[in-house]
Amino acid sequence: MSEHTTPTAQWLALLEAAKTARTALQEHVSFSSDDHEEHALEQLDLAIQALETSQDVALGYVEHGIWTPLRWHPIETAPRDGTRVILASYVKPSKEAAKNGATAYWHVCDGCHFGSKGSNLWTGILGQPTFWMPRPQLPINESVK
């Protein structure tokens, strides 16, 4: 793989290769009854399962030369320097609203930041945020230049 290949692309290529190898081996095993091949199938299944459970680390982007996985982080670790991030807060309805059928929900704000002109609050979010994640790089659209 190229040194410029992202971890996401590497992860996807590994997952696809493991699934392709498993399919090819399965076709071969169906014509024989070799215990070693059955063991190899089991090992491939474990490898595929491990790859699929590592998805949260593989999916992400590079920011300032550092790989940043796309996952939620506790709000206490969020940047407080004006960096725009994605925030999430769990909003519970008032007792009156709940009586009328309102339910709790996650409110997500993209592009929020901490503090505005000296303020000590998060901007653009309902309630107190409890989680944050970095904003991924937006796609480059050559036709918009």
C-alpha positions in Angstrom: 0.0 0.0 0.0 1.1 3.5 -0.7 2.6 5.6 2.1 -0.1 8.2 1.3 -2.9 5.7 1.8 -5.1 6.6 4.7 -5.8 4.2 7.6 -9.4 4.1 6.4 -8.4 2.9 2.9 -5.9 0.4 4.4 -8.6 -0.9 6.7 -11.1 -1.3 3.9 -8.5 -3.0 1.7 -7.6 -5.5 4.5 -11.3 -6.2 5.2 -12.0 -6.8 1.5 -8.9 -9.0 1.1 -9.9 -11.1 4.1 -13.4 -11.6 2.8 -12.1 -12.5 -0.7 -9.7 -15.0 0.8 -12.4 -16.5 2.9 -14.7 -16.9 -0.1 -11.9 -18.6 -2.1 -11.0 -20.9 0.7 -14.6 -21.8 1.3 -15.1 -22.8 -2.3 -12.0 -25.0 -2.1 -13.0 -26.6 1.3 -16.4 -27.6 -0.1 -14.5 -30.0 -2.4 -12.4 -31.5 0.3 -12.5 -32.3 4.0 -9.1 -31.2 5.2 -9.1 -30.2 8.9 -6.3 -27.7 8.3 -8.4 -25.9 5.8 -11.4 -25.8 8.2 -9.0 -24.3 10.8 -7.9 -21.7 8.3 -11.5 -20.8 7.7 -12.0 -20.3 11.4 -8.9 -18.1 11.6 -10.1 -16.0 8.7 -13.5 -15.6 10.4 -11.7 -14.3 13.5 -9.6 -11.9 11.4 -12.7 -10.5 9.7 -14.4 -10.1 13.0 -11.4 -8.3 14.5 -11.3 -6.0 11.4 -15.0 -5.2 11.7 -14.8 -4.4 15.4 -11.8 -2.0 14.8 -13.9 0.2 12.5 -14.1 3.1 15.0 -10.3 3.4 14.8 -10.0 3.0 11.1 -12.6 5.6 10.1 -11.2 9.0 10.5 -9.1 11.6 8.8 -5.7 13.3 9.0 -5.6 16.7 10.7 -2.3 18.6 10.9 -0.4 15.4 10.0 -2.1 13.4 12.9 -4.6 10.6 12.3 -7.8 11.5 14.1 -10.4 8.8 14.5 -14.0 9.8 14.1 -15.5 8.9 17.5 -17.2 10.6 20.4 -15.0 12.0 23.2 -16.0 13.2 26.7 -16.8 16.9 26.7 -14.1 17.5 29.3 -11.5 16.8 26.6 -12.9 19.2 24.0 -10.7 22.1 22.8 -11.5 25.4 24.5 -9.6 27.6 22.0 -12.4 28.4 19.6 -11.9 25.3 17.4 -15.2 24.3 15.8 -16.3 20.8 16.7 -19.4 18.5 16.6 -21.2 18.5 19.9 -23.9 16.2 21.3 -26.2 16.8 24.2 -29.0 14.6 25.5 -32.1 16.7 25.7 -34.9 15.6 28.1 -38.4 17.1 27.7 -40.0 19.0 30.6 -42.5 17.1 32.7 -45.3 18.9 30.9 -43.9 18.1 27.5 -43.4 14.5 28.5 -47.1 14.3 29.5 -47.9 15.3 25.9 -45.8 12.6 24.4 -42.5 14.4 24.0 -39.4 12.1 24.3 -35.8 12.6 25.0 -33.4 12.9 22.1 -29.8 13.6 21.1 -29.2 17.1 19.8 -26.2 17.4 17.6 -24.5 20.6 16.6 -21.9 20.8 13.8 -19.5 23.7 13.9 -20.1 24.7 17.5 -17.2 26.2 19.6 -16.4 27.1 23.1 -16.6 30.7 24.1 -17.7 33.6 22.0 -16.1 37.0 22.8 -15.0 35.9 26.3 -18.1 33.8 27.0 -17.6 30.6 28.9 -20.3 28.7 27.2 -20.7 26.4 24.2 -22.3 28.1 21.2 -25.2 26.6 19.1 -26.1 23.7 21.2 -29.3 22.9 23.2 -28.6 21.9 26.8 -25.2 21.0 28.2 -23.1 19.0 25.7 -21.7 15.8 27.1 -19.7 14.5 24.0 -17.7 16.0 21.1 -15.8 14.9 18.1 -13.5 16.6 15.6 -15.0 17.9 12.4 -13.8 15.9 9.4 -12.2 17.6 6.5 -14.8 18.7 3.9 -14.5 17.2 0.4 -12.7 19.2 -2.2 -15.1 20.0 -5.0 -13.0 21.1 -8.0 -16.1 22.3 -9.9 -16.9 25.0 -7.2 -13.7 27.0 -7.8 
